[in-house]
Amino acid sequence: MGRNHETAALQESPSGGEISGVLLQSRPGNDVSLDLVFLREFNHNLDRNAKLTRLNEEYFGRRMEELDTHHPILTEIYECTRARLHELLLLCAANYANNCEYGAVGDLMFNPRLALIHIRGRHSPVVKERHTPISEQFADRAGTHIGVVRWLKEETTLEIKEKPLIPHSYEIIENSEFIPRRYLDSARDRAVQIADLSAFLACRGFDDRLELDEWLGKASPTDRAMMESRFLPLDWGAFRELGALIRSRFHAAFPHPFFSLSLR
């Protein structure tokens, strides 16, 4: 889905071009100002770090925690900011998929950030080692792999405490007030494309991008074109236009230059 389509979907927000006056009047002015400052600085941070070399799970985790623990007043700007962070998540994951970084794709999309294993008869759960197969983590519980699997099925339950960042982020914006269905469909479709590409390249046996580039160098023009057609474009347009949309909302409600946003 092209960036114009994505941005048009966001601009279908039921609020039109203004932030709800009722919403603003319902809270003290200082609270509104603090919310403006938070959202302004948060978006500046996104702009400063909107480079593939700076985007990683650790960065996203910090930003997501800030949004998750923030109690917004300017709901529309807040939700568009969440969508803006989601755009960066998708761009980062698409770049990982293009470069055969399967583990990094998995961490953003499939591998829970925190999972607890509850063992029958034990008061405290055990934290699952994130990058270790559960049967390997508990290999000492039985003499064979089959025995370990049987023990896990009979004696344990798994609790997901923190989902991977992309599904966690999507679940929140999916339940938002101002993000339209068309945009959500676009974000979901792009996540599916990322997963499909990562699975496709892994099934083809490419261990890393170096192997893929070597294959491309030896492939016939037809095979090379077929493979390159599977790569995901890294289009920053929606991220930047979301920034422009946020800026317009700021200026509509608060024309004072202190609250201006120099968003790309």
ABEGO torsion letter per residue (X at the ends): XBAAAAAAAAAABAAEABBBAAAAAABBAAAAAAAAAAAAAAAAAAAAABBAAABBAAAAAAAAAAAAABBBABAAAAAAAAAAAAAAAAAAAAAAAAAGBAAAAAAAAABBABBBBBBBGBABBBBBBAABBAAAAAAAABABAAAAAAAAAAABBBBBABBBAAAAAAAAAAABAABBAAAAAAAAAAAAAAAAAAAAAAAAGBABAAAAAAAAAABBAAAAAAAAAABBBBBAAAAAAAAAAAAAAAAAABABAAABBBBX
